[in-house]
Amino acid sequence: MSQVKIAVEVVREIVVVELHVGQLSSRMAQLVHDDVLDRLDQLIDAGMARWVKSRQDFYVVKPQCDVSAIELAAEIKKQLRL
């Protein structure tokens, strides 16, 4: 069984989240992607993130004006249980 690895990094004023799914089936990889994207979208609803752009293995998250990228990265790690 392959392990899912997630990296969260602050790059200037945004947060980059990278997803590595290894040898998961495409269906399982899609489920992981959807779960991560859903958790990031919840940060928009909570007023911490302005927007999320994503690919299958890469997410860019822009914090709201009153939230620093470091605070947002910490919250993302908390949400993803990293």
C-alpha positions as CSV (number, residue, x, y, z in Angstrom):
1,M,0.0,0.0,0.0
2,S,1.4,3.4,-1.0
3,Q,1.5,6.3,1.4
4,V,0.1,9.7,0.6
5,K,2.5,12.5,1.3
6,I,1.5,16.2,1.6
7,A,3.9,19.1,1.7
8,V,2.8,22.6,2.7
9,E,5.2,25.5,1.9
10,V,4.9,29.3,2.2
11,V,6.1,31.0,-1.0
12,R,6.1,34.8,-0.7
13,E,2.4,35.7,-0.1
14,I,0.8,32.3,-1.0
15,V,0.8,28.8,0.3
16,V,1.7,25.9,-1.9
17,V,0.4,22.4,-1.1
18,E,1.9,19.5,-2.9
19,L,0.2,16.1,-3.0
20,H,2.2,12.9,-3.7
21,V,0.0,9.8,-4.0
22,G,2.6,7.3,-5.0
23,Q,1.2,4.1,-6.4
24,L,-2.5,4.6,-5.6
25,S,-5.1,3.7,-8.1
26,S,-6.5,6.7,-10.1
27,R,-9.8,6.4,-8.3
28,M,-8.1,6.5,-4.8
29,A,-5.9,9.4,-6.0
30,Q,-9.0,11.3,-7.1
31,L,-10.7,10.7,-3.7
32,V,-7.6,12.0,-1.9
33,H,-7.4,15.1,-4.2
34,D,-11.1,15.8,-3.7
35,D,-10.7,15.5,0.1
36,V,-7.8,17.9,0.2
37,L,-9.6,20.4,-2.1
38,D,-12.7,20.2,0.1
39,R,-10.6,21.0,3.2
40,L,-9.0,23.9,1.4
41,D,-12.4,25.2,0.2
42,Q,-13.5,25.1,3.9
43,L,-10.8,27.7,4.6
44,I,-12.5,30.0,2.1
45,D,-15.8,29.6,3.9
46,A,-14.1,30.3,7.2
47,G,-12.7,33.6,5.9
48,M,-9.0,32.5,6.0
49,A,-8.4,32.0,2.3
50,R,-9.3,34.2,-0.6
51,W,-9.0,31.5,-3.4
52,V,-7.6,28.1,-4.2
53,K,-6.2,27.1,-7.6
54,S,-5.5,23.4,-8.1
55,R,-4.2,20.7,-10.3
56,Q,-4.3,17.0,-9.5
57,D,-1.2,17.1,-7.4
58,F,-0.6,20.8,-6.6
59,Y,-2.6,23.6,-4.9
60,V,-2.0,27.3,-4.6
61,V,-3.9,29.0,-1.7
62,K,-4.1,32.8,-1.4
63,P,-4.8,34.1,2.2
64,Q,-7.3,36.8,3.0
65,C,-5.8,40.3,3.5
66,D,-5.9,40.0,7.3
67,V,-4.4,36.5,7.4
68,S,-0.6,36.0,6.9
69,A,0.6,33.2,4.7
70,I,2.3,31.6,7.7
71,E,-1.0,31.6,9.7
72,L,-2.7,30.0,6.7
73,A,0.0,27.4,6.3
74,A,-0.4,26.5,9.9
75,E,-4.2,26.2,9.6
76,I,-3.8,24.0,6.4
77,K,-1.5,21.7,8.3
78,K,-4.0,21.5,11.1
79,Q,-6.8,20.8,8.8
80,L,-4.8,18.1,6.9
81,R,-3.5,16.7,10.2
82,L,0.1,17.1,9.3
